[in-house]
Amino acid sequence: MKVLKINASASRQTSLSRVEVDRVISKLLVKYPSAEIIDRDVAYSNLPFPNDKFVEAIFHKGPLNEEQRLLTKVSDQLVDELLESEILVIGAPMYNFTIPASLKAYFDLVARAGKTYQYNEQGYPLGLVEGKKAIIVITTGGVPLGSPMDFSKQYITAFLGFLGIKNLTFIELDENRFKYEEKRKKATEKLASILD
């Protein structure tokens, strides 16, 4: 079994989402001691933002030239990691009401027509990344999840669903500046329940 561990926090030392992601991974390793962890720190992977040449390359019909292969190399690697993994653990701190730019860049790079999604003849999207479980840690300083200022949880749900990942569990540590102990208790209980 492979577990894809994705961190998106810019803070390496004081990030609550990183701490919680590590807790999830530790619990998974107790349950699946032989699991292989793929560590993908999108905040420090220097992920490229898609540009016109990248878009042209990923929609190119036929063999790619050398330049196109280089342009799609990172995206191909990320897609392979995603497809090979059975469980995703995603740390998604809220930055200015939504996900960090690094996580959005990651999502843009793994959304690949013919690899992670496709459209049927009626134009309906079909996710190709099926049979996976995702555990998503969302942390916020003060914004309540589900409030009008929350543009994280619904977006993550929609995007992963678009790829075919429907088995989602959210570990919610929102409003942690005001309700940390309460939210920590609930997160601990939820993590225990989903891994039992």
Disulfide bonds with the S-S distance in Angstrom:
none
